[in-house]
Amino acid sequence: HKEGSLSQVLSVFSFYDINLTRIQSLPIVGREWEYQFYIDLAFDDCNRYKQSVNAILPLISDLKVLGEYESDKQFKK
């Protein structure tokens, strides 16, 4: 938890062309002014997605991936 940490992570995702479709924050119980973030994101290139995850690891204290799904490009317009 430090000033600008969320902005740093979002900048990394932007650099790797990762699209955040949803972001939600919840306070961490027992840790005043600290929050856990839950995000949904979309990507077209799996390698760039994996690179972005590796790039944010030094910036965060915990990461749990709840699911990874291939986007269905036939429905994109």
Beta strands, then each sheet from edge to edge (+ up, - down):
strand 1: 19-27
strand 2: 35-42
sheet 1: 1+ 2-
end
